[in-house]
Amino acid sequence: MTEKFRETADFLKKRISVVPKIGIILGSGLGGLGTKLENATAIPYSEIPNFPVSTVEGHSGKLIFGQLGGKNVVAMQGRFHYYEGYPMAQVTFPVRVMNLLGVKTLIVSNAAGGLNPDFKQGDLMLITDHINFFPESPLRGRNLNDFGVRFPDMSKVYDPEMLKLAEGIADELGISVRKGIYIGSSGPALETPAEYRLFRIFGADATGMSTVPEVIVAHHQGMKVFGMSVITNVTTPAYGEETTHEEVQDVAGTVEPNMTAIIKTLISRLPE
């Protein structure tokens, strides 16, 4: 697998003229931020050796290189999910490649269901921690010693300095944000009322089907991580209304400008 990471990274290096220091993963309905990149070079996943192809509506499937907030970035316009049938090694493949391209900071976004009763549809949540409720860890198997240690410490996965900076930026921009814990599970079926109650007992504030695998791999290889969720629906465990993927995309698209404003400003204020 290591050889495939390097093969893909070498292919991309020949297609780009800058070294990205920041990686961005855009979730369901949130791909519009990719259009904000300046001097952009977009490469479809289908043209990249060893890359999976996103099969989910709302994920356009492009790797975009360019500048955002005055920094060189690479953005995934669409991610890969465990529920699509990909093994964890493929779900997290792009994060390994980003590392070889020079990325030191990973920013992840997602659409999530709100578990915290104080949350409402359309809220933005800064992720302070996560719970891995997937059937396996993306680090399962032989350790890739060139990337990180066998047993990475997970006590500070989401960078405290970036969290504090993002909170201050949101206040400056007049954008209300929440903070909370994200729980990731395999999907693709949405959670049952009993599962919502269980996740809340665990201490989670929002739930989704992504993010955790990519973040674990990023942290394994020493990247700083910042994460944000768009609360696209609020769960009422006993008598909740049904939720559709179309609704998730619609709400995410509506809130995306606020998320984009925070992320763009955050990137502009990160040290070189």
N, C-alpha and C positions, 0 to 999 in steps of 0.2 A: 504493500500500500504506500510506503514511503516514496518509492520510485514514482508512483502515479502522482503524488502531491508535487514532486519536483518537475515531472514532465508537464503538468498543467501550469505550474508557475513559470517555467521557462517559455511556454507558448505565449502566456499573457505578457511577459516582459518584452517580447518582440513586437507586441501590438500597442504598447503604451510608451509615453515619453517621460512620465513622472513616476516617482515612487510614492505610493499612498502610505500615509502614516495612520489614517483612521479608516476603519471599516464600519459600514452601516448595513443592517439587515432590516428590510421593510416588510411588515406583515400584511395581512389581508386588508385590502382597501386602502393601504397606506403608501402605495407605490409612487404617488405623485411627487414626493420629495425628490425622487430621482430626476425629475424634470427641472429642478432648481440648480443642478450642477452646471457650472460654467466650463467652457472648453471641454465639453464631454465627449468621451468615446464609449459608445455602447456596443457590447458584444453579446449576442444571444447565447444562452446556455447551450443551445444545440450545436454551436460552432466550437465550443470549448472542449478539448480532449478530457475524457474521464468525468465530466460534469454530469450530474443527473439533470432531468428536465422537470420543471414544476408542472403539475397536472391540475392545480386548483384554480378555480375562477377567482380573479382578483389578484393573481400573481403572474405578471407579464413575462417573467423569465429572461431578464437581462442583467449582465454585470456592467455597471457604468463607472467609468473612471473620469475624474474631473476635479474641480475646485468647489468647495463650499465653505463659506465663512473664512475665506482666505487660506484654507488648508487643502492639501492634496488628499482626496478621499477615494474610496471605492465603495459603491453601494450595490447591494443585492436587491434588485427590483423583483421580489418574489423569493420565497425560501422553500426548503424541502421539509417534508413532514414524515414522521415515523408511520402515520396512518396511511400514507400513500404506498406503503409496502417497501420503502427503502430501509436498509439496515442503518444502525446508528452511524457507522463509518461513512456512509454516503450523505446522511442528513447533515453531518458536521464537516464534510469534505471541504466546502468553501472556506471555513474558518482556518483549517490547516494551511490551505493555499494562501490565504491572506497573510498569515504569519510569514511565509516564505517570500512574500512580496514586500515585506517591510512594515506591515500594520502592527502598531503597538497598542491601539485603543479600539475597542469594539463598542458600538452603539446599537442596541437592539430595540425593536418596537414590535408590538403585537396588538391584536384585538382580543379582548378578554371579557369574560362574564364576571360581573360584580358579585362578590359574596358578602362583603361588609354591608350591613344594613344602612350605613350612613352614605353609601355611594349611590349615585344616580347615573342614568344613561347619559353618555357623552362626557363623563368625567375623564380627566387624565390622571394616571397614577404613576408616580415615580417608584420603581421597584427597589425596595430596600433589601430583600432577601428572597429566596425561592425554596420550594419543596419539590423534590424530584419524585413524582408518582408514576413515572414511566416504568415499564416492565424491566428495563435494564439501564445501566449507565453507559454513556458513550465511551468511557474509558475501559470498559470490560474487554478482556483479552490481553495479549502481550503489550507491555508498556512501550510506547514510542519514546525511547530515552533521548532522542535528538530534540524532542519537543518539550518534555517535562518529566517530573519525578513520578514514581509509581503511586505514591499516596499524597496527593496535593491537599494542603490545608484549605478548608472552605469557610473559614470564619469571617473573611472580609472579601466576598466575591464581588459585590457591587461597590465601586470606588466611593468612599465617603466624601472625598473632596469634590468629585463631579456631582454627587447628589446635592451637596450644599450649594454648589455653584448654580445648578439647574433650578433649585428652589428659589434662589435669589433672583435669577433671570425671570422666572415666571411671575414673581411679585412685581418686578420692574415693568413687565409687559402687561400687567393687569390680567393675567391668566390664572385662574384657580386650579391648583393641582392637589391631588391626594398623595399620600405615601402608603405603601403596603407591601405585603408578601404575595408573591405569585406562585401558584401551584400548577405544574405542568403534568398532563396525563396524555395517554396515547390517542384517544378519540378513535374513529371519527364521529361516533355517536355522541351527542351532547349529553351532559350529565343528568342523571335522574335526581329528583328531589332529595332522595336519601343520600346520594353522593354529595350534593350541595351542602347538606347538613354536616356530613362527615368532614368535608374539606374546611368548613368553617370551624368545626371543633379542633381541627389540626392547627388552626391559627391563620389560615390563608384569607386574603382579602379579595383576590381575583383568581380566576382559573382560565386555562387555555391549553392548546395542544402543540405548543412550540417552545422556543426560547431557551428552556432549561438545557437541552443537549448542547446547543451552540455555546451557551455561557460557560458550561462546565469545561468544554474543550478550550475555549478562549482563556479561561483562568488557568487551566493546566499548563498552557504555554506562556504564561506570564503577562497576558494582556490586561490592561485596565478595562473595566466593563461598566457601562451605564445602560440602564433599561427603562423603557416607558411603555405602559399599557393604555390603550383606549378602552374604556368601559363601554362596550357596545350593547349590553343588556344587563338588567339587574335581576337577580334570581330571588324568587319568593318560593322557598322550598315546598310548601304545601299546595299552593294553588297558582303556580307561575304560568304566565302565558307562554305559548310555544314560540321558540326562536328559530329563525331561518338564517342560512348563510347570506342570503341577499340583504336581510336586515343588518347583519353584522357589517357587510361592506358599505351599506348606505350610511350608517352611523359613523363608521371609521372615516369615510370620505368627508363627512361634514365637519368633523373635529380636526382633520388632518392639518389645516392651516395653522392652528395653535401649536400642534406638536412640531410642525416644521419650523415655526418661529423660535421655539425653545431650543431645538436641536441645532439650528443654524447659528444662533447666538452663542450657545454652549461651545460649539466647535471653534468659533472665532476667538473665544477667550481661553482656550486650552493652550498651554505652553508649547513652544515649538519642539 
